[in-house]
């Protein structure tokens, strides 16, 4: 099928490339000429596993093209997908200005009987509004508007698109629904579940799904706090409840709070939608509040460990909001690091992919190209992103480089016993801090010149 993608950002580009991989003829259009120039040169604007190779393959096969010429992009297309940004508005609501502008721009150049599909995350009623905008611009109702929300996770978007849990098609007309079913036929042949519903239901499915996942994260973080108080083990608890098929294990990993481009803005938009329709969502309001406090709590636990340190220095490993992406939007690091700096802490940082993006938003951070260089002279090292490379850190080398051996594993990716064996004081999420009264005696004996934390260091 002939498909146009309006917007070559994360969702638009990833979706366009995957549709081309499925055999469709795809044009990705964007008003950012520099972005289009880079795409035509074979460069992707963000890091995503497998994307660059798949993009190159489909461009070479003639199934994928990029342009900043909107009339050319939408002419004679069977499906036009709108995948522009919907950032957070002043009151937490979704800002639909880019969606509205895209609708106005494509309207004069569409062919009759085109299916316009909203890939952007939009609030309930947006498809109806877009239909009105295009009809007014065209002076005719010779097209369809549908909703087809995406469920892509950064870092695994290619896999998520080609192996989805479900495909949601929101259409208020049978012909429009059939067009989208034809588009996804290669996936539906593999018995991928299909949800056919109206546009408003489809719009709500996306927000409700993200709100529920954020709720699971907030819940397990609160349970982790309880585990710390009773000296329990959150990993055992999470496994025990996750094996219940009604609950499942996904999104039950405690940490420094959720971030990224979706959960923060989508939860707030969900709450704003509830208020607008006189159906408040108090559970999600509480999750938003708790998530903000979560980041503060992590920072304060770090400060507690630095009370005896002169000119304290902290090494942060990972500033991306999650592993396998260079995205730092709403990352916990963006809140934790400035809070530490306000309290006089020097922060050194390393991230394998996101350092460049982090440096734009985190002034006065010392950036390094190696985790061990970043740890040189630090009083504490905090792992904020669950990069696989951090699971295999050379703890002996880390211990030699650091001034004081305190390791705060905010993602619970290291084995506590192994960390302690290397003389570290080990902090994690939802488990007891060990050793309980400071460093093990052997750590002090092994490196007396390192000015290790006193055994009276305050327990977090």
N, C-alpha and C positions, 0 to 999 in steps of 0.2 A: 504494500500500500504506500501511497505518497503522503508523507507526514512532514509537517513543519513544527519546529519547536521554537517558541518565542521565549527567549531567555537562555543563555548558555552558562548559567551559574551551576551550582552543585547538582541540583535536581535536574535541570534542563539538559546539561551536557551528559550526565551519567545515563539518563533515560534515553536521550537521543542516540548515544553510542550503542546501548543495549538493543534498542529497536532496530538499528542498522544490522547489528549482529544476528538478529532474528530474520533478516532478509528484506526488511522494509527500506524504502528510499527516503532518506531523512535529510532535511535542511535545518540546521540550527542557526537562528538569527538572534543578534544582540546589537543594541545601539552603541555598545562599547567597542569602538573600532580597534583599539589596542588589543583587546581580548580576542577579537576575531582574527587580527593579524597574527597573534601568537598561536592561535589554534590552527590557522592555515599553514603555519610554519612547523606544526607538529608538537607544540608545547602546550601542556595542560596547565590551567591556572591554579590548581590545587593538587595535593597529593591524594591519590586513591589507588589502592592495590589493583593492578591489572588494567587500569583505565587507559593509560598512554598506549600500551601495546594494542588493545582492542580498537582504539580510535584510529591508530595508524593503519591497521589491517583493513578497516572498513572504508577509510578514505581511499586507499589504494584500489579497493574493489569497486569504487564508484558508487557506493551506497550511502555515503556520508559527506556532507559539504557544510561550509560555514560562510555566513554572509552578514553584512550590516545593511543590506538592501531589503527592507521589509516587504515592499510590494512584490519583489521577485520571490521572496521566500514563501509568501502565502498564496500566490496565484496557482490555480489548478491543483490545489491540495485536497485530499479527501478528509484529512484530519489535521486540525491546527491545535496544538497543545500550548497552553499558557503556563509557563514555569518561571515567573518573575518573583521577586522577593515580596514578602508580606511582613515587614518588620513591626516591632512593638510600637504602638502609639503612645501618646502622652499619659493616658489613663490605663495602659495595659492592654487596650483593645488592639486588634490587628489593623495595621495601616494598609488599606486596599488601593492606595493611589496608583501603584504600579500596575496592578491588575486592571483597573479602570482605564488607564492610559493605553495599555496594550490592546484592550478591546476596541477603543476608539481608533487606534492606528490600523488594525487589521481589517476593520469593517468595510472600508471602501474597496479593498482589493481581493476579498474572498470570492470564490466561485459559489453559485447557488448550490444548496444542499451540502454545504460543508458542515462537518461536525467540529465544533469548538469544544475543547476539553480542558477543564481546569486541573492542572497538576499542582499548582501552588496550594499551600495550606491556607484555606479560606474559611471564614465563618459562615454559619447557616444563613442562607438567603443570597449568597454571592452569585451563584449560577443564575438565579432569577434576575439579579441586578445587571449582570453582564449581558443577558439576553435583551434586556430593555435598552442598554447602551448601544449595542450593535444594531438593533432594529431601528433605533432613532437615527443612527448614522447612515444606514442603508436605505431607510424608507421602506423596508420590506422585512417580512419574517420568513425568509427563504433559507433558513439554516437551523441548526440545533445547538444547544449548549448543554454540556454534560459535566459531571464531576468524576474524576478518576484519581483519588488521592494516592500518594506514594507512601511506602513504608520502608524507606532505605536507611540503613545505619551507616554512618560514616566509617570508612575503613573496610566495610564488607558490602558496599552498595552494589557492585557487579553481581556478586553471589545472591544478594537479596532480591535483585530484579529478576534474575534468571531462574531462581528457585524460591518463589514467594510462598508465604504461608497462605495467602489468599489474594484474589484480585477483586477489587471493589469497583463496580460500575454503577454510577448514579445517573440515571437518565429518565426523563419524563416522556419519552417517545420510543416506540418499539424500533423504528428504523435506526435511530441514533444508537441505541443499545446494541443492535446487531452489528453496526459498523465497528464498535469497540470490541465486541466479541471476536470479530474477524481479525482485528489487529492482534489480539492476544491468543489466537488459535494455536500457535506453536507451543505455548505454555499450557493452555487448557487441555491439549491432547495428552498431557502427562498427568491429568487428573488433579491439577491445581484447583482448589476450591474457588468457586465464583460466587460472589455476592452481588445480585442484581437488585437495585432498589432505586428510590427517587433521589434527586439531587440533594435535597436537604438532609436526608438520612446519611448519604455518603459524606457530606461535609462534616456532619457531627461525628461520624465514625472515627475520622482521623483525629479530631481533638480529644474525643473520649478515650481513645486508645493511648495516646501519649499521656493524658492526665492519669490514667490508671497505672501506667508504668512508673511515672514519677511518684505516685502514691506508694508503690511497692518499695522503691528506693528509700523514700522517707521513712516508711515503716521499719525496714531492716536497720536503718541507721539508728532509730530510736531503740530498737531491741539491742543493738550493739552497745549503746550507752548503758542499758540495764545489765548486760553481760559484764561490762567493766566494773560495775558496782558490786556485783556478786562474785567477781573473779571467775566468770564462766568463759565459754568459748563460742563466739558467734558463728564460727564456721560449722561447728557441730549442730548448733541450733538451726542455722539456715539449711543445712543438708536435711535435717530431720523434718522440717516443715516443707521443704521443696520437693521431697519425694511424694508428698500428697498430690495426686494428679489434679485435684481441684485448684491447687496453688501453683505448682511447677517451680523449677529451680531458677528460671531466668529473672534477672534484676533483683536478686537477693544477695548481692555482693556489697557489703558496707564500704563506705569510703568517705571522702571529704565533701560529698554532695554532688548533685547532678549539675551539668553545664551543657554547653554546645549551642547549636543554632535552633534547636527544636524545643526541648522540654521547658526552658525558662520562658520563652515567649508564648508557647502554645498553652501552658498552664494558665498564664495570665489572661490570654485571650479567651480561654474556656471559662474562666471566672467572670470576665467582662461580659461574655455572651449570656451567662446565667443571670447576671444582674439586669442586663438589657431586656430579658424576657421574663423577669420576675420569678426566676427559679434559681436562687443562690446555690453556690457549690461550696459549702463551708469546709468540707474535707480537703478540697484542693487548695482553698485559701490557707488552711493550716499547713499544708505541705510546702507551699511557697514560703511562708514565714519560717518554718523549721529549716528549710534548705539554706536560707540566708544566715540563720543562726549557726548552722552546722559549720560553715566556713570560719566563722568567728571562733567557735569552740576549738577547731583544729589549731588555729593560730595561737590561741591562749595556752593550749597544751604545750606548744613549742616554747612559748615564753616561759612557762613554768620550769622547763628544763634548763633554761639559760640564766637562772637567777644568780648563780655563782660565777658566771662568766664575765670577764672584763672584755669590753669591745666585742660583743658576741657576733659570731659569723655563722650563718646557716647556708647549707648547700641544698638547693631544690633540684631534684631529679624529675623532670617532666613538667611541662607547662601546658601541653595540649589537654583539652578537656577529657580525652580518652586516647587510648593507644591506636596506632595505625592511621593517624590523621595529623595534618598540620594546623588544624582548626583550634584556635584558642578562645573563640567566642564564649563568653560566660564561664570560662574555665575557673575552677576553684582557685587556681594559682593567681588569677587576676585580683582576687580579694585577699588571699592569705599573705602574699608577698608585700603589698603596700601596707598592710596592717603591721607586719613585722618591721618594715622600714620606719614607720611612724614611731615605733618604740625604740629606735636606735640600732636595729639589727642590720648588719651588712649581709646582703644576699648574693650568693653566687649560684649560677644556674646552668643546667645542661638539658637539652631535649634533642633527640636525633632528627626530628623533622620540623618542629614548631619554633625553633629558636628565633628565626627571622621574624615571624609574626609576633612572637612574644616580645621581642625587643622594641617593637613599635608602640607597645602599650604598657611596658614596664620599665620606666626610666630608672637609671641609677643601679640597675642590676648588672653584675659582672657575668658575662657570658663566656662559656668555654666549649671547646669542641670534643671534650672527653670527660666522662664522669669522674675520673680519678683526679684530673687537674682541678675540676670544680670543687672537689672535696678537700683540697690542700688547705690545711689550717682551720678547718671548720670545727665548730663546737658540736654541731648537730647536722645530720643529713636527713632530709625528708623526701620520701618517694611519693609524689603526687599523681603520677600517671603510670598506668600498669603496662609499660613497655616490656616486651618479652626479654629484651637485653638486660633489664634490671633484675630479672629472676636469676640470672647467672653472674651477678656481680662478683668480682674477686674481693671478697671481704677482708682477706689478709692485706691486700694492697690498700683498700679503703682505710683499714685501721692504721696502717703506717702513715697515710697522708693526713688523717684528721688530727686536730689538736686534742679533742676529747671525743671519746667513742660513744656517741649517742645516735641511734638510728631509729627514725620514726617511719615505719612502713604503713603509710596511709591506705594502701591497697591490699594488704595482707598477702603479698606475693612471695615472701621469703619464709623459710623455715625458722621459727624462733630459736630452736635449739642450736642450729648452725650459727645463727647470728651471735648468740650468747657465747658459744665456744670460741669465737674470735674476739672476745673481750668487750663486746658492745653492751650497752644498756639498750634494751629492745622495747620500743613502744609500737603498738599496732592498734587496730580498731576492733573493739569488742572482745579483747582478751587482756589478761593481767599484764602489767608492765614488769619486765624481768631484766636483771635482778631487782627485787622489790626495794632494796635499800641502797641502790646505787650500783657501781660497778663491782663485778666479781673481783675478789682479792687477786686472782692470778693476772687480771688485766692490769692492775696497778703495778704489780711486780714486773710484768713483762715490759712496760714502757714507762718507767718513773719520770723520765725527762719530758714526757708529753703533757705534764700538768693536767692530768685527768681530773674529771669532776670528783669532788669529795664524796665519800660514802654517805654523807648526810644530805646528798642532793634530794630535793623534794620529790616525792613520788607524785606522779600525775593522777 
